[in-house]
Amino acid sequence: MNPLVSIIIPTYNRAHLICETLDSIIGQTYTNWECIVVDDGSTDHTDEILAAYCKKDNRFQYHHRPKDRLKGGNAARNYGFELSKGEYINWFDSDDIMLVDKLKIQLKAIIDDKSDFSVCGGAEFKNDPLVFERKWILLKEGNLLFNHIKGDVVFGTNGPLFKKTFLLDKNVFNETLIIRQEWEFFNRLLIKEPKVTLINDVLYLYRSIENSIRGELNYKKIKCKMITNRIILRKINKSRVFDKEVDFLYRRFVLMGILNNSRKVIKNKKYKDLFYLFFTFLGSLNVNYIISSLSILMKKPFILKNVFKSIFPKGK
């Protein structure tokens, strides 16, 4: 049994990094794959690099996102999925690295367990792939959906290998989202209670980039993140998987989202941005959640005290 695996990679101005990614795919011990790279509008020399790889190995394909599709990695991922011919699907990022046995181990796990998809562990590196740090483990105990919402189980874009038949009757990536699209997508799949095989081995490395989307304080992205949280949690609540836990969890999202981003603003001494930050969050929330979140704050005066100290430190 030697099924075809489709590896789908969206890319944008990663000409200086994508060779490492593509070389790691060539180095896979499982060799029956196709790699579909979809360019989201790069202005560097990505075209030349991919032309060379496609000439060297006909398992590579290079496409540009159609002009009638929304800009962004989500549309590129979806377009690649539409072009794919494999029985299995692995979305991957254009600046990360597959360890040599990733496809072989995950494919065997799905076939042996008769699961819908498998998820492996990942680790972070900065410049040298030989020096990496694991950030999390994949918890196998408890409710997988709830663990994923809480962040106790982190899939990442690169971690899952899917049976394509499992995905065919589902919407894949939401093209209107600019952040947390993977989190929304995986939670939406987990609501369906699929059979998932968790593999705690580190089988891919993801690159730490300081100027990445995660490092920016951008109110449009913050609001999108909160709206995404609300959409998926409403879907979960509607499915009656659990109710009280979701209500508590969402209040925690609201509270921690405000506090965590407030710390960024305070650290950069942009105190006026605190007002924009609060209004950005509050504009995406239900009034009941706002009230319940504020009530949590009132019951935790030490949090307010610490925030006040951060804004108005002594001697300033």
HUKADA-V453783 format. One record per helix or strand of 2 or more residues. SS is the DSSP state (hx for helix, st for strand). FROM is the first residue (numbers start at 1). TO is the last residue. If there is no record, write none. Layout:
# HUKADA-V453783
ss->(SS/SS)
from->(FROM/FROM)
to->(TO/TO)
This chain:
# HUKADA-V453783
ss->(st/hx/st/hx/st/hx/st/st/hx/st/st/hx/hx/st/hx/hx/st/hx/hx/hx/hx/hx/hx)
from->(5/18/33/46/60/73/88/97/102/117/132/144/156/160/164/181/196/213/219/244/273/287/301)
to->(11/26/39/56/64/83/93/98/113/125/134/150/159/163/167/191/207/215/238/267/282/299/311)
